[in-house]
Amino acid sequence: MDKSPAFVAAQYGTTRHPFRRSLPRHVLRELPKQEPEVVAAIRRAEQRLREMEVRSEPVNLKRITMQDVRDFLIAYCACFMAVMAFIA
């Protein structure tokens, strides 16, 4: 097997672009593959997340108070003024 720089570059598909051709060889090496334990842990975490109930209860519109409306309007106006000051 030929270990010349041209062969190594062709191995990673870098000979066709001048920028990638100019990069050092260690930059173009393949990324390490994950170990089986890591892959298994990721799958277990994904499965636990699917099984969990992560949604909150729906908002009851009767429970929204005037203080909630005031807080929303204050935050909305503050953000609007900040954006207008940034644009101006």
N, C-alpha and C positions, 0 to 999 in steps of 0.2 A: 504494500500500500504506500503510495506516494505521500510524503508529509511536507511537500513544498508549500510556501505561503499561498501560491495561486490555487492549489488543491484545497487547502483549508478554507480559503475565502469562498471558493466555489461550493464547498460543503455547506456553508451557511447562507448561500445565495447573495453574496455581497459583491461579486465581481462586476455586476451590471451598473452599479451606481458609484460615482466617484467619491461621494462623501463617505459612504460605508466602506469603500475600499481603503480610504485614508485612516480609518479607525484602527487602534491597536487590536491585536487578536484577542486579548482577554475580555474586551468589551463585547465581542461577538459570540462568546461561548454560550452554549445552551443553558437555560435556567435549570436549577436543580429540581428534580421531581420530588413531590411530597412523599414522605414515608407513609407506609400503610396505617400506622397508628394515628397519624394526623388526619388522613382521609376518613378513617373510621370515626374519629372524634367529631369531625365536621359533619358527617352524615347523622350522627346521633344528635348533635345540637340542632340541625335542621329539622329532624323528626320531632324533637321536643317542642320546637317553636311552632310546628304545624299543629301539634296536639293541644297547645296552650290556647286559652281564650284570651286574646290580647285586646279585644275591642272593649271600649267603655260603653256604659249604658247610653241610650239615645237621650238627647237633650229634651227635657220637658219644657215647652215654651211657657207654661204657667209659672215656672219657678224662676224666670228671668225677672230680676228686680230693677228698679229705677237706678240703683247704684251700679248694676252691671252695664246698663245703657250709658250712664255717665262715664264710667271707666273706659268703655269702648270708644266713645266719642272723643275723650281726651287723648287717648292713644292715637286714634285716627288723625285728629287735627295736628298733633305733635309730629307724626310721621309726614303728613302733608306739608307742614311748614318746613321741615328739614329738607325734604326733596325740593321744594321751591327755592329755598336758600341755596342749595347745592347747584341747581340749574341756573339761578340768577348770577 
